[in-house]
Amino acid sequence: MNYPIHAALRGSGKNVVVLLHGFGGFGGVWEDVVDHLDGAFTTIAYDLPGHGLSLDYPKAGSAKVAATAVLADLAARGIGRAHFVGHSMGGAVATLAALFDPERVASLTLLAPGGYGPEINGPLLRRYAAADCAEEIRACLGEMSSPDSTVPEAVVHDLAEMRSRPGQTEKLIAFAAAMTADDKQGVIPRESLATLTMPVMVVWGTDDAVLPYSHSDALPSGFLVHHVLEIGHMLPEETPALVADIVSRMTRRRKRNRPALAACDA
């Protein structure tokens, strides 16, 4: 049986851009990024399983389930290839989607992606999971952002509305407890990342208080890395114009060749 995952589509461009939000978010957090893309692409912003209008998706909670759900939805829509953009947990989802079905993923733009190193700010994420009013949501987002950034009130309002749905906060609390057990997160092996041949850009704010930007060290040689000075974890909200520009550039990059394997000794 196929289960629905909620998606918001905008634009009518030939290239499809898939937008995957971070933990505790929903597809609407990409609105400013999509505005800056100015209709040049067809954008699909998902509510990942267990979030927003995908709250009741079965067995939600893991990045693997989310990646499988997104790939199944794209297949059902007849979309053979798309450019994936993932923030935080959504970055882990995008990476797994590329590992599961590399021919469907034309490029990866990963914004402070989850799963690239074990360190994680568990206390802050668990507090954010339990935040069920605008004041507490605003405070948590403020801690996740750089000191000079302003938390968008529209995002706070929409997240508070999302958290008001029956069962949403309880589900996020359970997700956060599993995701940050012992204040560590699961890590995608570097040897798995090295198998990816599509263009990959990893973008990280140097003021990230959730996932340290040192997670972008020692990535496979084909990965591009962009450190954004004095920007925190919430890249789609803090610097949407830059994110949109990077996404636009990534859609024009070409697939990389796999490194040649060394010949075996006779």
C-alpha positions as CSV (number, residue, x, y, z in Angstrom):
1,M,0.0,0.0,0.0
2,N,1.2,3.5,-0.8
3,Y,0.9,6.1,1.9
4,P,0.7,9.8,1.1
5,I,3.5,12.3,2.0
6,H,2.5,15.9,1.8
7,A,4.2,18.1,-0.8
8,A,3.8,21.7,-1.9
9,L,4.6,22.4,-5.6
10,R,5.5,25.8,-7.0
11,G,6.9,27.0,-10.4
12,S,6.9,25.3,-13.7
13,G,10.6,25.1,-14.7
14,K,12.0,22.1,-16.5
15,N,14.4,21.3,-13.6
16,V,12.8,19.9,-10.4
17,V,14.2,20.9,-7.1
18,V,13.2,18.8,-4.0
19,L,13.3,20.7,-0.7
20,L,13.7,18.7,2.6
21,H,13.3,20.6,5.9
22,G,15.1,19.9,9.2
23,F,13.9,18.3,12.3
24,G,10.7,19.9,13.8
25,G,10.1,21.9,10.6
26,F,7.8,21.5,7.6
27,G,7.8,22.4,3.9
28,G,6.8,26.0,4.5
29,V,10.1,26.9,5.9
30,W,11.4,27.1,2.3
31,E,9.1,29.9,1.2
32,D,11.8,32.6,1.2
33,V,14.2,30.4,-0.7
34,V,11.5,29.5,-3.3
35,D,10.7,33.2,-3.7
36,H,14.3,33.9,-4.5
37,L,14.3,31.1,-7.1
38,D,11.6,33.2,-8.8
39,G,9.8,30.4,-10.6
40,A,12.8,29.2,-12.6
41,F,12.3,25.7,-11.3
42,T,9.6,23.4,-10.3
43,T,10.0,23.1,-6.5
44,I,8.6,20.4,-4.3
45,A,8.7,21.1,-0.6
46,Y,7.9,18.1,1.4
47,D,6.5,17.7,4.9
48,L,8.7,14.8,6.0
49,P,7.1,11.8,7.7
50,G,5.9,12.6,11.2
51,H,5.9,16.4,10.5
52,G,3.1,18.8,9.5
53,L,0.6,17.3,7.1
54,S,2.6,14.1,6.9
55,L,2.1,13.6,10.7
56,D,0.5,10.2,10.4
57,Y,2.9,8.6,7.9
58,P,3.6,5.1,9.1
59,K,6.8,4.2,11.0
60,A,8.0,7.8,10.8
61,G,11.1,9.0,12.7
62,S,14.1,7.7,10.8
63,A,15.9,9.4,7.9
64,K,15.7,6.1,6.0
65,V,11.9,6.0,6.1
66,A,11.8,9.6,5.0
67,A,14.1,9.0,2.1
68,T,12.1,6.0,0.9
69,A,8.9,8.1,1.1
70,V,10.3,10.9,-0.9
71,L,11.7,8.6,-3.6
72,A,8.4,6.8,-3.8
73,D,6.4,10.0,-4.2
74,L,8.7,11.2,-7.0
75,A,8.4,7.9,-8.8
76,A,4.6,8.1,-8.5
77,R,4.7,11.6,-10.0
78,G,6.8,10.3,-12.9
79,I,9.8,12.5,-12.0
80,G,12.9,10.6,-13.1
81,R,15.5,13.1,-11.9
82,A,15.5,16.0,-9.4
83,H,18.0,18.2,-7.6
84,F,17.8,17.6,-3.9
85,V,18.3,20.2,-1.2
86,G,18.3,19.2,2.4
87,H,18.7,21.1,5.7
88,S,19.9,19.4,8.9
89,M,17.9,16.2,9.2
90,G,16.7,16.8,5.7
91,G,20.3,16.7,4.6
92,A,20.6,13.2,6.0
93,V,17.4,12.3,4.1
94,A,18.7,13.7,0.9
95,T,22.0,11.9,1.2
96,L,20.3,8.6,1.9
97,A,18.0,9.2,-1.1
98,A,21.1,9.6,-3.3
99,L,22.6,6.4,-1.9
100,F,19.4,4.5,-2.4
101,D,18.6,5.8,-5.9
102,P,21.5,7.7,-7.4
103,E,20.1,7.9,-10.9
104,R,17.1,9.9,-9.5
105,V,19.2,12.5,-7.7
106,A,20.8,15.0,-10.2
107,S,22.6,17.0,-7.5
108,L,22.8,17.4,-3.7
109,T,22.9,20.7,-1.9
110,L,23.3,19.9,1.8
111,L,22.8,22.7,4.4
112,A,24.4,21.7,7.7
113,P,23.4,18.1,7.1
114,G,22.7,15.6,9.8
115,G,24.6,12.3,9.9
116,Y,28.0,13.8,8.9
117,G,29.5,13.5,12.4
118,P,28.5,12.2,15.8
119,E,28.3,15.5,17.8
120,I,24.9,17.0,18.2
121,N,23.3,19.5,20.6
122,G,20.9,17.1,22.1
123,P,19.6,19.4,24.9
124,L,18.7,22.1,22.5
125,L,17.0,19.8,20.0
126,R,15.0,18.1,22.8
127,R,14.0,21.5,24.1
128,Y,12.9,22.5,20.6
129,A,10.9,19.3,20.2
130,A,8.9,20.1,23.3
131,A,8.3,23.7,22.4
132,D,4.6,24.1,21.9
133,C,4.1,27.9,22.0
134,A,5.4,30.7,19.8
135,E,7.5,32.2,22.6
136,E,9.5,29.0,23.2
137,I,9.8,28.2,19.5
138,R,11.2,31.7,18.9
139,A,13.7,31.3,21.7
140,C,14.9,27.9,20.4
141,L,15.2,29.2,16.8
142,G,17.1,32.2,18.2
143,E,19.6,29.9,19.9
144,M,20.0,27.9,16.6
145,S,20.6,31.1,14.6
146,S,23.6,33.4,14.7
147,P,23.4,36.4,17.2
148,D,22.9,38.8,14.3
149,S,20.0,36.9,12.6
150,T,16.4,37.7,13.1
151,V,14.0,34.8,13.5
152,P,11.2,35.3,10.9
153,E,7.9,35.8,12.7
154,A,6.0,34.0,9.8
155,V,8.0,30.9,10.5
156,V,7.4,31.1,14.2
157,H,3.6,31.5,13.6
158,D,3.5,28.6,11.2
159,L,5.5,26.3,13.4
160,A,3.3,27.1,16.4
161,E,0.3,26.2,14.3
162,M,1.9,23.0,13.3
163,R,2.7,22.1,16.9
164,S,-0.9,22.7,17.9
165,R,-2.1,19.6,15.9
166,P,-3.0,16.7,18.1
167,G,0.0,14.4,18.5
168,Q,2.6,16.5,16.8
169,T,4.6,17.6,19.9
170,E,4.5,14.2,21.4
171,K,5.8,12.7,18.2
172,L,8.7,15.2,18.0
173,I,9.7,14.6,21.6
174,A,9.9,10.9,20.8
175,F,11.9,11.5,17.6
176,A,14.3,13.8,19.4
177,A,14.9,11.3,22.2
178,A,15.8,8.6,19.7
179,M,17.9,10.9,17.4
180,T,20.0,12.4,20.2
181,A,20.5,9.4,22.5
182,D,23.6,9.9,24.6
183,D,23.9,13.3,22.8
184,K,25.2,11.6,19.7
185,Q,23.7,11.0,16.3
186,G,24.1,8.3,13.8
187,V,26.8,8.9,11.1
188,I,26.7,8.0,7.4
189,P,30.0,6.3,6.6
190,R,32.5,8.4,4.6
191,E,33.1,5.3,2.4
192,S,29.4,5.4,1.4
193,L,29.6,9.1,0.6
194,A,32.6,8.5,-1.6
195,T,30.4,6.4,-3.9
196,L,28.3,9.4,-4.9
197,T,29.0,10.8,-8.4
198,M,26.4,13.5,-8.7
199,P,27.6,17.1,-7.8
200,V,27.5,17.6,-4.0
201,M,27.8,20.9,-2.2
202,V,27.9,21.1,1.6
203,V,27.1,24.5,3.1
204,W,27.7,25.2,6.8
205,G,27.4,28.3,9.0
206,T,30.4,28.9,11.2
207,D,28.1,29.9,14.1
208,D,26.2,26.6,14.0
209,A,25.1,25.7,17.6
210,V,23.4,22.5,16.6
211,L,25.9,20.6,14.4
212,P,29.5,21.8,14.3
213,Y,30.8,22.9,11.0
214,S,33.8,20.6,11.6
215,H,31.6,17.8,10.3
216,S,32.4,19.1,6.8
217,D,36.1,18.2,7.3
218,A,37.6,15.2,5.5
219,L,34.7,14.7,3.0
220,P,35.3,12.8,-0.2
221,S,37.5,14.8,-2.7
222,G,34.6,15.5,-5.1
223,F,32.5,17.3,-2.5
224,L,32.4,21.1,-2.6
225,V,32.3,22.8,0.8
226,H,31.1,26.3,1.5
227,H,31.5,27.8,5.0
228,V,29.2,30.8,5.6
229,L,30.8,33.2,8.1
230,E,28.7,34.4,11.1
231,I,25.6,32.3,10.1
232,G,24.1,29.7,12.4
233,H,22.2,26.5,11.8
234,M,19.1,27.8,10.3
235,L,20.4,28.5,6.8
236,P,17.1,28.6,4.9
237,E,15.7,31.2,7.2
238,E,18.9,33.2,7.9
239,T,20.3,33.5,4.4
240,P,17.6,32.4,1.8
241,A,19.1,34.4,-1.1
242,L,22.5,32.7,-0.7
243,V,20.8,29.3,-0.5
244,A,18.8,30.0,-3.6
245,D,21.9,31.2,-5.5
246,I,23.8,28.0,-4.5
247,V,20.9,25.8,-5.5
248,S,20.7,27.5,-8.9
249,R,24.4,27.0,-9.5
250,M,24.2,23.4,-8.5
251,T,21.5,22.6,-11.1
252,R,24.1,23.6,-13.7
253,R,26.9,21.3,-12.5
254,R,27.7,18.1,-14.2
255,K,28.0,14.6,-12.9
256,R,31.4,13.6,-11.7
257,N,33.2,10.4,-12.9
258,R,34.0,7.8,-10.3
259,P,37.8,7.5,-9.6
260,A,39.4,4.7,-11.6
261,L,40.1,1.6,-9.5
262,A,43.7,0.5,-9.1
263,A,44.6,-2.5,-11.2
264,C,45.0,-5.7,-9.3
265,D,48.4,-7.4,-9.2
266,A,48.7,-10.4,-11.4
